[in-house]
Amino acid sequence: MDFKFSNNQVELYESAYRFAFNVLDPNAHSRLSQQTVNIDLWKQAAAYGFVRGPVSSTFGGLEMGALDTALMIEALGRGSRDIGLSFSLCAHLCACVIPLYRFGSSELKAKYLEPLVTGSLIAANAATEPDAGSDIYNMKSTAQPCNGGYVLNGNKVFITNAPIADLFIAYAKTNPDHGFMGVSAFLIEKSTPGLSVGEVRPKDCLSNCPWSEVTFQDLFIPQSQLIGKPGAGGAIFHDSMIWEKGCLSALFIGAMERLLETTLAYAKQRRQFGKAIGQFQSVSNRIIDMKLRLEQCRLMLYRACWRHDQGLEAEADIAMSKLLISEYAVQSGLDAIQTFGGAAMDQELGLVRHLLNMIPSRTFSGTNDIQREIVARKLGLRGTAL
């Protein structure tokens, strides 16, 4: 196996890191304290390329595979402390842009893709419901066929980007008796009568990545706004979650590297008992563990993305890498706090906020328990698919 990145991949990473550090990181502390998303910065980051990923150049995309997309997102996580803004961008790309590109009709792509990949439009994925999170196909939302389209009714919760979104990819049952095969996906403009977005719900983590409820009440959807075929929504959602688990997880790898760099620098300059604290074995061991976790996460994710790009079965690899990254990101956050001691409580330093921002890595695209179930199914330990 060749572990060397090409010159193009190195330049991709370094350029993305420079943009994130120079454009998105300044004043991040102030934005995080205010718990607000900066739409201007969001659009600048989108225009730069963070939401272009695998989309064809015909629509303004970069035609990248999963590995290159992950590398770019990793650089974003390392370069900017504003993980909420970065998470918002990644949710837009992985859960909205990619499924539209991969499954949308030529008419839908011609109308919406270029504005989405250049940042003119912001999208939200409306799937989760009060009783349908990990058990997503237990959703209660329905889209009843009618003359010329469908009538959608339902309530979605915890919808990332909903308060700032121009478009929604919504999932609803068009044939409730068919389970996975009875779900369809639709592209809906925010101005559509019958769509209402709730108030922004405050969060303790990713506090400036906005989310809210979305309600559909007797909302008419033209047949032309259907993504894929009727009943294909389950497969579309499943495919988008594979991209999200793989590429969005890279954001947390980048954040882990930034944290390691910060902690290592502190351990070298902070002195106690006449020497730098990094010379104490208990401290150096923690930092070494942080480094080991970072490199293990990289190897797992890069291999999973490489397998996906080669057309090989990669679902279990992606689930395992997402599981490993989310567990290790939280543990490294705790180790950094232990190393900084009382100084870690300083709000401007942001270590506690960093730790809180790592916690969602355990929950997006299915909890870690769900990732273990996916691997168990691949190992033949389960008889039913998730």
DRENDOTOR-800776 format. One record per residue (C-alpha): residue in three letters; x, y, z. Coordinates in steps of 0.2 Angstrom, whole numbers. Each point is the difference from the previous one (the first is absolute). Layout:
DRENDOTOR-800776
atom code = ALA, px = X, py = Y, pz = Z
...
This chain:
DRENDOTOR-800776
atom code = MET, px = 0, py = 0, pz = 0
atom code = ASP, px = 6, py = 18, pz = -4
atom code = PHE, px = -3, py = 12, pz = 14
atom code = LYS, px = 8, py = 15, pz = -9
atom code = PHE, px = -12, py = 14, pz = -5
atom code = SER, px = 1, py = 7, pz = -17
atom code = ASN, px = 6, py = 18, pz = -2
atom code = ASN, px = -18, py = 5, pz = -4
atom code = GLN, px = -6, py = -8, pz = 16
atom code = VAL, px = 13, py = 9, pz = 10
atom code = GLU, px = -4, py = 17, pz = -8
atom code = LEU, px = -18, py = -4, pz = 2
atom code = TYR, px = 2, py = -2, pz = 19
atom code = GLU, px = 12, py = 14, pz = 2
atom code = SER, px = -10, py = 13, pz = -9
atom code = ALA, px = -16, py = -5, pz = 9
atom code = TYR, px = 9, py = 1, pz = 17
atom code = ARG, px = 7, py = 18, pz = -5
atom code = PHE, px = -18, py = 6, pz = -4
atom code = ALA, px = -7, py = -7, pz = 16
atom code = PHE, px = 13, py = 7, pz = 11
atom code = ASN, px = 1, py = 17, pz = -9
atom code = VAL, px = -18, py = 3, pz = -4
atom code = LEU, px = -11, py = -11, pz = 12
atom code = ASP, px = 10, py = 0, pz = 16
atom code = PRO, px = 3, py = 18, pz = 4
atom code = ASN, px = -13, py = 6, pz = 12
atom code = ALA, px = -7, py = -18, pz = 2
atom code = HIS, px = 0, py = 2, pz = 19
atom code = SER, px = -12, py = 15, pz = -1
atom code = ARG, px = -12, py = -9, pz = -12
atom code = LEU, px = 0, py = -15, pz = 11
atom code = SER, px = -4, py = 11, pz = 15
atom code = GLN, px = -14, py = 8, pz = -9
atom code = GLN, px = -7, py = -17, pz = -6
atom code = THR, px = -3, py = 7, pz = -17
atom code = VAL, px = 4, py = -6, pz = -17
atom code = ASN, px = 9, py = 12, pz = -12
atom code = ILE, px = -9, py = -2, pz = -16
atom code = ASP, px = 13, py = 11, pz = -10
atom code = LEU, px = 14, py = -12, pz = 6
atom code = TRP, px = -11, py = -15, pz = -4
atom code = LYS, px = -2, py = 6, pz = -18
atom code = GLN, px = 18, py = 4, pz = -1
atom code = ALA, px = 5, py = -17, pz = 5
atom code = ALA, px = -13, py = -8, pz = -12
atom code = ALA, px = 7, py = 11, pz = -14
atom code = TYR, px = 17, py = -5, pz = 4
atom code = GLY, px = -4, py = -19, pz = -3
atom code = PHE, px = -5, py = -8, pz = 17
atom code = VAL, px = -17, py = -5, pz = -7
atom code = ARG, px = 5, py = -5, pz = -18
atom code = GLY, px = 7, py = -17, pz = 4
atom code = PRO, px = -4, py = -14, pz = -13
atom code = VAL, px = -12, py = 11, pz = -10
atom code = SER, px = 4, py = 1, pz = -19
atom code = SER, px = 9, py = 16, pz = -6
atom code = THR, px = -16, py = 2, pz = -11
atom code = PHE, px = -9, py = 6, pz = 15
atom code = GLY, px = 15, py = 9, pz = 8
atom code = GLY, px = 7, py = -15, pz = 10
atom code = LEU, px = 17, py = -7, pz = 2
atom code = GLU, px = -3, py = -18, pz = -5
atom code = MET, px = 9, py = -7, pz = 15
atom code = GLY, px = -1, py = -17, pz = 7
atom code = ALA, px = -4, py = -4, pz = 18
atom code = LEU, px = 19, py = 0, pz = 6
atom code = ASP, px = 3, py = 17, pz = -8
atom code = THR, px = -16, py = 7, pz = 7
atom code = ALA, px = 5, py = -6, pz = 18
atom code = LEU, px = 17, py = 7, pz = -2
atom code = MET, px = -7, py = 17, pz = -4
atom code = ILE, px = -12, py = -1, pz = 15
atom code = GLU, px = 14, py = -6, pz = 12
atom code = ALA, px = 9, py = 16, pz = -5
atom code = LEU, px = -15, py = 10, pz = 4
atom code = GLY, px = -1, py = -8, pz = 18
atom code = ARG, px = 18, py = 4, pz = 3
atom code = GLY, px = 0, py = 17, pz = -7
atom code = SER, px = -15, py = 8, pz = 9
atom code = ARG, px = -6, py = -1, pz = 18
atom code = ASP, px = -18, py = 4, pz = -7
atom code = ILE, px = -6, py = -19, pz = 0
atom code = GLY, px = -18, py = 6, pz = 0
atom code = LEU, px = 2, py = 9, pz = -17
atom code = SER, px = 10, py = -14, pz = -7
atom code = PHE, px = -13, py = -13, pz = 6
atom code = SER, px = -13, py = 10, pz = -9
atom code = LEU, px = 10, py = 0, pz = -16
atom code = CYS, px = 3, py = -18, pz = 1
atom code = ALA, px = -18, py = -4, pz = 3
atom code = HIS, px = -5, py = 10, pz = -15
atom code = LEU, px = 12, py = -9, pz = -11
atom code = CYS, px = -2, py = -18, pz = 6
atom code = ALA, px = -18, py = -1, pz = 4
atom code = CYS, px = -7, py = 12, pz = -13
atom code = VAL, px = 12, py = 4, pz = -15
atom code = ILE, px = 6, py = -18, pz = -2
atom code = PRO, px = -16, py = -9, pz = 0
atom code = LEU, px = -8, py = 13, pz = -12
atom code = TYR, px = 15, py = -2, pz = -12
atom code = ARG, px = 0, py = -19, pz = 1
atom code = PHE, px = -18, py = -3, pz = -1
atom code = GLY, px = -9, py = 16, pz = -6
atom code = SER, px = -8, py = 2, pz = -17
atom code = SER, px = 9, py = 10, pz = -14
atom code = GLU, px = -13, py = 13, pz = 3
atom code = LEU, px = 3, py = 2, pz = 19
atom code = LYS, px = 19, py = 0, pz = -3
atom code = ALA, px = -1, py = 13, pz = -13
atom code = LYS, px = -11, py = 11, pz = 11
atom code = TYR, px = 8, py = -2, pz = 17
atom code = LEU, px = 17, py = -8, pz = 0
atom code = GLU, px = 11, py = 15, pz = -5
atom code = PRO, px = -8, py = 12, pz = 13
atom code = LEU, px = 3, py = -14, pz = 13
atom code = VAL, px = 18, py = -3, pz = -4
atom code = THR, px = 5, py = 18, pz = -1
atom code = GLY, px = -9, py = 5, pz = 16
atom code = SER, px = -14, py = 11, pz = -7
atom code = LEU, px = -13, py = -12, pz = 7
atom code = ILE, px = 1, py = -10, pz = 17
atom code = ALA, px = -8, py = -17, pz = 2
atom code = ALA, px = -6, py = -10, pz = 15
atom code = ASN, px = -4, py = -19, pz = 1
atom code = ALA, px = -17, py = -3, pz = 8
atom code = ALA, px = 0, py = -18, pz = 6
atom code = THR, px = 0, py = -1, pz = 19
atom code = GLU, px = -16, py = -1, pz = 9
atom code = PRO, px = -5, py = -1, pz = 19
atom code = ASP, px = -1, py = -19, pz = -2
atom code = ALA, px = 11, py = -3, pz = -15
atom code = GLY, px = 18, py = 4, pz = 3
atom code = SER, px = 11, py = -16, pz = -1
atom code = ASP, px = -16, py = -9, pz = -5
atom code = ILE, px = -2, py = 12, pz = -14
atom code = TYR, px = -12, py = -11, pz = -10
atom code = ASN, px = -12, py = 1, pz = 14
atom code = MET, px = -4, py = 18, pz = -6
atom code = LYS, px = -18, py = 5, pz = 1
atom code = SER, px = 1, py = 14, pz = -13
atom code = THR, px = -11, py = -5, pz = -16
atom code = ALA, px = 0, py = 6, pz = -17
atom code = GLN, px = -17, py = -5, pz = -8
atom code = PRO, px = -1, py = -1, pz = -19
atom code = CYS, px = -12, py = 12, pz = -8
atom code = ASN, px = -3, py = 7, pz = -17
atom code = GLY, px = 17, py = 7, pz = -6
atom code = GLY, px = 10, py = -4, pz = 15
atom code = TYR, px = -1, py = -3, pz = 19
atom code = VAL, px = -8, py = 7, pz = 16
atom code = LEU, px = 13, py = 0, pz = 14
atom code = ASN, px = -4, py = 0, pz = 19
atom code = GLY, px = 12, py = -2, pz = 14
atom code = ASN, px = 12, py = 7, pz = 13
atom code = LYS, px = 19, py = -1, pz = 0
atom code = VAL, px = 11, py = 4, pz = 14
atom code = PHE, px = 19, py = 5, pz = 3
atom code = ILE, px = 1, py = 5, pz = -18
atom code = THR, px = 18, py = 8, pz = -2
atom code = ASN, px = 0, py = 16, pz = -11
atom code = ALA, px = -19, py = 1, pz = 1
atom code = PRO, px = -1, py = 18, pz = 6
atom code = ILE, px = 11, py = 6, pz = -14
atom code = ALA, px = -4, py = -12, pz = -14
atom code = ASP, px = -8, py = 5, pz = -17
atom code = LEU, px = -3, py = -18, pz = -5
atom code = PHE, px = -4, py = -16, pz = 9
atom code = ILE, px = 2, py = -19, pz = -4
atom code = ALA, px = -15, py = -8, pz = 8
atom code = TYR, px = -3, py = -18, pz = 3
atom code = ALA, px = -18, py = -7, pz = 2
atom code = LYS, px = -9, py = -16, pz = -2
atom code = THR, px = -9, py = -2, pz = -17
atom code = ASN, px = -5, py = -18, pz = 3
atom code = PRO, px = 0, py = -3, pz = 19
atom code = ASP, px = -2, py = -19, pz = -2
atom code = HIS, px = 16, py = -2, pz = -9
atom code = GLY, px = 12, py = 6, pz = 14
atom code = PHE, px = 18, py = 4, pz = -7
atom code = MET, px = -7, py = -1, pz = -18
atom code = GLY, px = -15, py = 11, pz = 4
atom code = VAL, px = 10, py = 16, pz = 4
atom code = SER, px = 2, py = 14, pz = -13
atom code = ALA, px = 11, py = 15, pz = -1
atom code = PHE, px = -5, py = 18, pz = -5
atom code = LEU, px = 8, py = 16, pz = -3
atom code = ILE, px = -10, py = 15, pz = 7
atom code = GLU, px = 2, py = 18, pz = -1
atom code = LYS, px = -1, py = 10, pz = 17
atom code = SER, px = -14, py = 11, pz = -8
atom code = THR, px = -12, py = -15, pz = -3
atom code = PRO, px = -17, py = 3, pz = 8
atom code = GLY, px = -2, py = -12, pz = 14
atom code = LEU, px = 19, py = -1, pz = 6
atom code = SER, px = 4, py = 9, pz = 16
atom code = VAL, px = 16, py = 1, pz = 9
atom code = GLY, px = 1, py = 1, pz = 19
atom code = GLU, px = 10, py = 11, pz = 11
atom code = VAL, px = 19, py = -3, pz = 2
atom code = ARG, px = 3, py = -13, pz = 14
atom code = PRO, px = 15, py = 4, pz = 11
atom code = LYS, px = 13, py = -13, pz = 2
atom code = ASP, px = 15, py = -3, pz = 12
atom code = CYS, px = 11, py = -6, pz = -14
atom code = LEU, px = 1, py = 6, pz = -18
atom code = SER, px = -9, py = 15, pz = 7
atom code = ASN, px = 2, py = 11, pz = -16
atom code = CYS, px = -6, py = -14, pz = -12
atom code = PRO, px = -19, py = 4, pz = 0
atom code = TRP, px = -13, py = -13, pz = 1
atom code = SER, px = -19, py = 0, pz = 3
atom code = GLU, px = -16, py = -10, pz = -4
atom code = VAL, px = -8, py = 0, pz = -17
atom code = THR, px = -18, py = -4, pz = -3
atom code = PHE, px = -10, py = -4, pz = -16
atom code = GLN, px = -18, py = 2, pz = 0
atom code = ASP, px = -10, py = -4, pz = -16
atom code = LEU, px = 15, py = 5, pz = -10
atom code = PHE, px = -2, py = -4, pz = -18
atom code = ILE, px = 16, py = -6, pz = -9
atom code = PRO, px = 0, py = -1, pz = -19
atom code = GLN, px = 5, py = -17, pz = -7
atom code = SER, px = 15, py = 10, pz = -8
atom code = GLN, px = 7, py = 2, pz = 18
atom code = LEU, px = 2, py = -18, pz = 4
atom code = ILE, px = 18, py = -6, pz = 1
atom code = GLY, px = 3, py = -16, pz = -8
atom code = LYS, px = -15, py = -12, pz = -2
atom code = PRO, px = -15, py = -3, pz = 12
atom code = GLY, px = 6, py = -11, pz = 14
atom code = ALA, px = 19, py = 4, pz = -3
atom code = GLY, px = 1, py = 11, pz = 15
atom code = GLY, px = 7, py = -13, pz = 12
atom code = ALA, px = 14, py = -4, pz = -12
atom code = ILE, px = 4, py = 18, pz = -3
atom code = PHE, px = 0, py = 4, pz = 18
atom code = HIS, px = 11, py = -16, pz = 3
atom code = ASP, px = 13, py = 6, pz = -13
atom code = SER, px = 1, py = 18, pz = 7
atom code = MET, px = 3, py = -7, pz = 17
atom code = ILE, px = 15, py = -10, pz = -6
atom code = TRP, px = 7, py = 16, pz = -7
atom code = GLU, px = -4, py = 10, pz = 15
atom code = LYS, px = 8, py = -13, pz = 12
atom code = GLY, px = 16, py = 0, pz = -10
atom code = CYS, px = 3, py = 18, pz = -5
atom code = LEU, px = -8, py = 9, pz = 15
atom code = SER, px = 10, py = -11, pz = 12
atom code = ALA, px = 16, py = 8, pz = -8
atom code = LEU, px = -5, py = 16, pz = 8
atom code = PHE, px = 3, py = -7, pz = 17
atom code = ILE, px = 17, py = -7, pz = -6
atom code = GLY, px = 5, py = 17, pz = -4
atom code = ALA, px = -6, py = 7, pz = 16
atom code = MET, px = 10, py = -14, pz = 9
atom code = GLU, px = 16, py = 6, pz = -8
atom code = ARG, px = -3, py = 18, pz = 4
atom code = LEU, px = -3, py = -6, pz = 18
atom code = LEU, px = 16, py = -10, pz = 0
atom code = GLU, px = 10, py = 14, pz = -6
atom code = THR, px = -7, py = 12, pz = 13
atom code = THR, px = 3, py = -13, pz = 14
atom code = LEU, px = 18, py = -4, pz = -5
atom code = ALA, px = 5, py = 18, pz = -1
atom code = TYR, px = -7, py = 3, pz = 17
atom code = ALA, px = 8, py = -15, pz = 8
atom code = LYS, px = 17, py = 7, pz = -7
atom code = GLN, px = -2, py = 17, pz = 7
atom code = ARG, px = -9, py = -2, pz = 16
atom code = ARG, px = 12, py = -3, pz = 15
atom code = GLN, px = -3, py = -8, pz = 16
atom code = PHE, px = 13, py = -7, pz = 13
atom code = GLY, px = 14, py = 8, pz = -10
atom code = LYS, px = -4, py = -8, pz = -17
atom code = ALA, px = -12, py = 0, pz = -14
atom code = ILE, px = -15, py = -11, pz = 4
atom code = GLY, px = 3, py = -10, pz = -16
atom code = GLN, px = 15, py = -8, pz = 8
atom code = PHE, px = -11, py = -8, pz = 13
atom code = GLN, px = -4, py = -18, pz = -6
atom code = SER, px = -19, py = 1, pz = 5
atom code = VAL, px = -2, py = 16, pz = -11
atom code = SER, px = 11, py = -6, pz = -15
atom code = ASN, px = -10, py = -17, pz = 0
atom code = ARG, px = -16, py = 9, pz = -2
atom code = ILE, px = 6, py = 10, pz = -14
atom code = ILE, px = 7, py = -16, pz = -8
atom code = ASP, px = -17, py = -8, pz = 1
atom code = MET, px = -7, py = 15, pz = -8
atom code = LYS, px = 12, py = -2, pz = -15
atom code = LEU, px = -4, py = -18, pz = -1
atom code = ARG, px = -18, py = 3, pz = 0
atom code = LEU, px = 2, py = 13, pz = -14
atom code = GLU, px = 10, py = -12, pz = -11
atom code = GLN, px = -11, py = -15, pz = 3
atom code = CYS, px = -16, py = 11, pz = -5
atom code = ARG, px = 9, py = 6, pz = -16
atom code = LEU, px = 5, py = -18, pz = -6
atom code = MET, px = -17, py = -6, pz = 3
atom code = LEU, px = -9, py = 14, pz = -9
atom code = TYR, px = 12, py = 1, pz = -14
atom code = ARG, px = -2, py = -19, pz = -3
atom code = ALA, px = -19, py = 1, pz = 1
atom code = CYS, px = -1, py = 15, pz = -13
atom code = TRP, px = 13, py = -9, pz = -11
atom code = ARG, px = -10, py = -16, pz = -1
atom code = HIS, px = -16, py = 11, pz = -4
atom code = ASP, px = 9, py = 8, pz = -14
atom code = GLN, px = 6, py = -16, pz = -7
atom code = GLY, px = -18, py = -7, pz = 0
atom code = LEU, px = 3, py = -12, pz = 13
atom code = GLU, px = -11, py = -4, pz = 15
atom code = ALA, px = 3, py = 13, pz = 13
atom code = GLU, px = -15, py = 2, pz = 11
atom code = ALA, px = 8, py = -10, pz = 14
atom code = ASP, px = 16, py = 9, pz = -2
atom code = ILE, px = -8, py = 17, pz = 1
atom code = ALA, px = -11, py = -5, pz = 15
atom code = MET, px = 16, py = -6, pz = 9
atom code = SER, px = 10, py = 16, pz = -4
atom code = LYS, px = -15, py = 11, pz = 6
atom code = LEU, px = -1, py = -10, pz = 16
atom code = LEU, px = 19, py = 1, pz = 3
atom code = ILE, px = 1, py = 19, pz = -4
atom code = SER, px = -15, py = 5, pz = 11
atom code = GLU, px = 6, py = -10, pz = 15
atom code = TYR, px = 18, py = 6, pz = -2
atom code = ALA, px = -5, py = 18, pz = -3
atom code = VAL, px = -8, py = 1, pz = 17
atom code = GLN, px = 14, py = -9, pz = 9
atom code = SER, px = 13, py = 12, pz = -7
atom code = GLY, px = -11, py = 15, pz = 5
atom code = LEU, px = 0, py = -7, pz = 18
atom code = ASP, px = 19, py = -3, pz = -1
atom code = ALA, px = 3, py = 18, pz = -5
atom code = ILE, px = -10, py = 7, pz = 14
atom code = GLN, px = 10, py = -11, pz = 12
atom code = THR, px = 16, py = 6, pz = -7
atom code = PHE, px = -5, py = 18, pz = 1
atom code = GLY, px = -7, py = -2, pz = 18
atom code = GLY, px = -9, py = 15, pz = 7
atom code = ALA, px = 5, py = 11, pz = -16
atom code = ALA, px = -12, py = -11, pz = -10
atom code = MET, px = -14, py = 9, pz = 8
atom code = ASP, px = 5, py = 16, pz = -9
atom code = GLN, px = -15, py = 4, pz = -12
atom code = GLU, px = 11, py = 9, pz = -13
atom code = LEU, px = 11, py = -16, pz = -1
atom code = GLY, px = -15, py = -10, pz = -4
atom code = LEU, px = 5, py = -17, pz = 5
atom code = VAL, px = -16, py = -4, pz = 9
atom code = ARG, px = -10, py = 6, pz = -15
atom code = HIS, px = 11, py = -10, pz = -11
atom code = LEU, px = -4, py = -16, pz = 10
atom code = LEU, px = -19, py = 4, pz = -1
atom code = ASN, px = 2, py = 2, pz = -19
atom code = MET, px = 8, py = -17, pz = -1
atom code = ILE, px = -15, py = -8, pz = 8
atom code = PRO, px = -12, py = 1, pz = -15
atom code = SER, px = 13, py = -11, pz = -9
atom code = ARG, px = -8, py = -14, pz = 9
atom code = THR, px = -18, py = 3, pz = -5
atom code = PHE, px = -1, py = 7, pz = -18
atom code = SER, px = -4, py = -13, pz = -14
atom code = GLY, px = -5, py = -12, pz = 14
atom code = THR, px = 7, py = -2, pz = 17
atom code = ASN, px = 15, py = -11, pz = 4
atom code = ASP, px = -12, py = -14, pz = 5
atom code = ILE, px = -7, py = 0, pz = -18
atom code = GLN, px = 18, py = 0, pz = -7
atom code = ARG, px = 3, py = -16, pz = 10
atom code = GLU, px = -16, py = -8, pz = -7
atom code = ILE, px = 5, py = 4, pz = -18
atom code = VAL, px = 17, py = -9, pz = 3
atom code = ALA, px = -9, py = -14, pz = 9
atom code = ARG, px = -11, py = -2, pz = -15
atom code = LYS, px = 15, py = -1, pz = -12
atom code = LEU, px = 8, py = -13, pz = 11
atom code = GLY, px = -16, py = -11, pz = -1
atom code = LEU, px = -5, py = 3, pz = 18
atom code = ARG, px = -17, py = 8, pz = -4
atom code = GLY, px = -13, py = -6, pz = -12
atom code = THR, px = -8, py = 17, pz = -5
atom code = ALA, px = 6, py = 15, pz = -8
atom code = LEU, px = 0, py = 17, pz = 9
